[in-house]
């Protein structure tokens, strides 16, 4: 059912969101490798969390399908500070 829902979305948009997520996740891990406690690492973490939060705003229950695609393609883990389930967003 989840994949079916995303299939109805614009494939180009979904692919672009996956590419963006890959870039952000790789950037975070590169900065974390250089300096785990550095300002740039925390900035990269914030960018990734913002991306994920936006996915939850747009795709709600299906957002994690996009996140899972990114994780599968990069074989990297998502850092702590993830968007909790049931997060509400201001309109």
N, C-alpha and C positions, 0 to 999 in steps of 0.2 A: 504494500500500500504506500509506503513512504517513497520508494523509488518512483512509483506511478505518479505521485503528486509532483515530484520534481520534473518528471518527463513532460508535464504540461507547461512548465515554466519555459521561458526562452532559454534554449540550450546555450546560446552564445553568452548570455548573462551568467548562467550558472558556471560555465567554463571559466569565465573571467574572474568570478568570485573565488573559484578554486585556485587559479593562478595567483591571485592576490594573496590568498591565504598561504600558499606555498612560499611566496616571497617573504611575507611577514614572519612565518615560522622559521624559515632558514636564517633570516636576519637576526631573530632573537637568539637562536642557538649559536650563531657565530659570535655575537656580542657576549653571550654567556660564557663561551669558551675562552674568550680574551680576558674578561673581567667579570666574574659572577656577581659581584656587589657593585658594579659600576653604574653610573648614571645612564649611560647609553644602553645598558642591559635593561634597566627599568623602563626607559623610554620605549625600547622595542617590545617589552612585555605589555606596556600600555597600548601600543598600536595594535598588537594582536588581540588584546581583550576588547578594544573598541571595534575591531573588525567582527569579532564573534558576537558582540552585543548587537551590532547592526544586523547581522544575519538573523538573530533571534527576533528582532523587531520586524523584519521583512518576511521571514519564513516560519516563524514560531516553532511548532513541533518538528518541522523538517530541517531546521537549521543545522542540527548535528549531523545530518547526512552529508552536508557540504564539508563540515569540519572533519568528518571521518574520511572523506575522499582525500583531503589534504594530508591527514596523518598517514593514510595508506600509501600515497604517492611519495611522501618524503621519508617515511619510516622514522619520524621524529615525534617526540611527545609534546603535548601542549603544556606550557608552564602553569604553575599554580595561579590562582586568582581568576579561575574560569567564571563564566557567567552561570550562576546557579539556576537550577530548574525552577520554573515558575516566576522568573524575573519579570517585573512589570516595567514598562517604559512610559515616560511622559508622552502625551500626545502633542 
